[in-house]
C-alpha cells in the first residue's frame, strides 16, 4: 500500500513539474504611461541577433522586449513556415538581412500539418533588407519562400478595439 501511495505521489509531482516547465509564465505588464522609455543599444540588438540561430523547424526568435501589450523579437527563418494570423494583434516586420516572399491577406487554407497551411487569394510581395511589412490584426500572413535566410525585427502590439 505504501508503495502505491508513494508511486502515485511521485507521478503527481513529476507531472506537476513537467506542466510548470511547459507553461510559460505570463508576460510582464507594459510600462505605465509616463514611465521612462525602454532603451536597447545597438550592441544589445546585435547580441540578440547573434543569439538567433536556426532550429530544426526553420525559425528561431530571440526576445528584445515582451510584455502583456507588445512583443518585440528578432526572428530568423531559413525555410518557409505555415500561414497564420494573430487575433487582436497588429504586426510589423522590418527586414534586417536576407530576402523572402511574404503572402498577406486572403484566406488560410489548412493542410494536413500546421506548417503546411497556405493562403488563398492573398497578396504576394518579395521583401529584402530595409523593407517593412505591416500586417493588420487578424490578417493571414505567410513566409511562402525564403531565399537562403531572412532575419527581421518583429513588433507585435494589441490592436485597439473598435
N, C-alpha and C positions, 0 to 999 in steps of 0.2 A: 504494500500500500504506500509506504514511504517513497519507494522508487517511482511509482506512478505519479504521485503528487510532485515530487522533485522534478521529474521529466516534464510535467505539464508546466510548472513554474519556469523552467529553463526555456521551453518552447515559447511561452508568452514573452519572456524577457528578450529573447533573440528577435522575435517578430517585432516587438516594440522598438528595439534598436535599429532594425532594418528600416522600419517605417520612418523613424526620426531622421535617418540619414537620407532617405529618398524624398522626403517632403522638404522643399526649400523653405527657408524662413521668409516671412512676409517682407516686402521691400520697405526700407525705412521711409518715413514721411519726407516730402519735399520741404526745403527750407521755407519758413514762414515769410509772408510778404514783408518787405523792409529788411530782410536778412542780407548780409554781405553775399556777394556773388561767389559761385563755385569756380575756382581757378584751376586749370591744368596747364602746366608749362609744355613747351614744345618737346622737351626731354621726356616728360611723363607720357605724352601721347606717343612718342617714338618708342618708349619702353613697352607700352600697351601693344603697339603694332608689332614689335619684335616678338612679343609673347604669343601672338596669334600664330598657330601652326595648324596645318590641315589634319583633320581626324579622318578615320575611315569613311565617315558619312559624306565627306567632301566639303563640309562647312565648319568653321570654328569662329567663336566670338570671344572677345575679351572686353570686359566691362570698363567703361570710363566713369560713369556715374549712373546709378539706377535707383529710382525712388518709386513711391506709390503713384506718382503723377507723370513721370517720364522715364525713359530708358535711353542711355547713350552707350553705344558699343562700337568697337571696331570689329568688322566682320570680314572674314577671308573665305573665299569659295574657290575650289579647284574643279568643281563639276556642277552641273545643273541640280536643282532641287525641285521638289513638288510645289505646285501652286498653293497659295494660302491667302487668307485675309485676316486682318486683326480687328475684331469687334471693338468699336469705340475709340480706336487709336489712329491718328494720322501719323505718317511715317515719312521721313526724309532720308535719302541716301546720297552722300557726297562721295563720288568715286575718287579714291586716293591713288590707286595703282591698278593697272591692268584694264581689261575690257570684257564686256559680256553683252548678251542680248536679254532684254527685260520685256516681258509682256504684262500689261496692266489693263484693268477694266475687264469687261466681258463676264463670262460665267465659268466657274470652276467645274471641271469635269473630273470626277474621281476615278482613279484607276484601281487595279487590284491591290496596290500597296500605297501608303500615304505619299511616298516620294514620287509616285507616278502620276499624281494629279496634274492636269494641264488646264489651259484656259482656252475657251472657245469664244470667238468674236472679240478678242481683245486688241489693244494697240501694241505693236511690236516696235521697240526702239533699241538701237545699238548704243551702248554707253561706254565711255572711256574716261581716263584721268581728267578730273576737273568738272565733269558733268554732275548735275543734280537731278534727282528724281523725287517728286513729292507724290506720295500715294495717299489719297483721302481715306478717311476711316471706312472700314468695311469693304474696301475695294480689293479685288483679287490682284495679286502680283506674283510673278514667277520669273526666276532667272532660268530661261529655257536653254541657254548656251553660255559656256564660259570659255574664253579664248586663253587657255593656259591657266590663268588665275585672275581673280578680281578681288580687290580689297576696298572696303568703303566704310565711312563713318555713318552709322545708323542712329538717327534721333527719332524716337517714337514718343508721342505725347497724347494725353487724353484729349479727345475732340469735345468741344463744348456741346452740351445737349441743346437741341433746337426745339 
